[in-house]
Amino acid sequence: MHPPVISTDTWWILAAVSTALYLAVCIPVMPTQKYRIRAACLPLIGLLYLSVAAALRGHDLDKTLSLHATVMLAFVFGLLGRAKEVKEAAEAQEKAIGGQTAPAPRRLTVQLSASALAGLLLWLWLRWG
């Protein structure tokens, strides 16, 4: 099965929609104001980084936007329904002394890992079939 041919204009729309989904799902999941601010800044920082890196390496805008959209969706599916585990992980990090924290809850780790892998596979399929 060949990947669909997606125009740059469509990638802009997909990047905007995936960013809006990310903000709608991930901001409410964050347990404190500090984490909400960090999560809200992530799409902008990611897009700036990808734009600069793509320009320096000569990648086209389609590749940059497709990567941004799939990363945002990976975060959405990775954190969906895991507010309790995110809160536990954040509280453990806040209480950590000397930088030593307990590992994140297993279900959160598995869901984030599976989502990241699915996002990577989706991006690879969209770019190279």
N, C-alpha and C positions, 0 to 999 in steps of 0.2 A: 504494500500500500504506500503510495507516494504522499508526501506531505502537501498540504495546500499551499498555493502561492498567495502570499499575503502582502499587500501593498504597504508602503511606508505610512500613508494616511491611516490605514487600518491598524497598523502597529501603534500609532500614537493613541488611537482610541482604546485599544486593548491595554496599553500601558496606563492610561488614565483610569480605566475601569478597574484594573487589578490593584492600582494604588488606592483607589477609593474603597475597594473591598478590604484591603489590608488595614486601612485606617478604621473602617467600621468594625472589623473583627478584633484587631489587636489592641487598639487603645482601651476599650472597656475591659480587656483581660488583664491589663497591667495593674498591679496592686497599689502602687503609690504614684504620686504626682511626678516624682523624679523619673520613674520608669515610663510613664505616659509621654513625657517630653522626649525622652530618648527614642521611644518607638515612633513618635510623630516625626522626628527628624530623619529617621532612617531612609525613607524613600527619596528625599531630596539629596542626602549625602550619597546614596547609592547611584542616583542618576547623574550627579556631578562627577563622581568617580568614574563611572562607566563612560561618560562622554569624553573626559580627558584621556582615559586609557585608550579608548577607541580612536581618538584623533591622533594620539602618539603612535599607535600601531597601524593606522591606516584602515581600520575596520569601517564598514558602512553603518549608516544609522539604523537600518533594519536589524542588524545583528545586535546592536546596543539596546534597542527598544524591546526586542524579543527576550533578551536576557533579563532586562528589568522586569518585564511582565511575568515571566516564569518564576523569578525569585520572589516577587511579591505574592504570587499565588502559593508558592511553597510555604511561605510564612503563614498565610491564611489557613491552609489545610493543616499545617503543623501545630497551630495553636487553637484551632477550632475545638471547643468543648473542654479545654484544659485550663480553665481559669483557676481552679483549686490548686492544681499542681504548679502553675506559674507563681501563684501567691506563696506557696510553700518554699519554692526555690528562691524567690526574692527575699523572704524572711530569713532563710538560712544564710543567704549572702550578707544581709544586713547585720546579722548576729556574729558573723565569722570574725575570729580573732587571729591575727597574723596571716590573713589571706587563705586560711585553710577552710574549705567548705565541704559539706557532704555532697555527694553526687546528686544531680537533679533526679526527681522521681522517674522511675523506669518507664512508665507509660508515656510521659511527656517526651522523654528521650527517644523512645521507639517511634512515636508519632512524628516528631520533628525529623528524625533520620529518614523515615520512610517517605515523608513529604519532600525532603530535600532530594532524595534519590529519584522520586517520580518527576520532580521539577527538572532535574538534570536530564533525565531520559526524554522528557517532552521537548526540552530545548534542543537536544541533539537531533531528535527526529524532525523537528520543525526546520532546523538549519541544514541538515544533510540527508534526511530521509533515511 
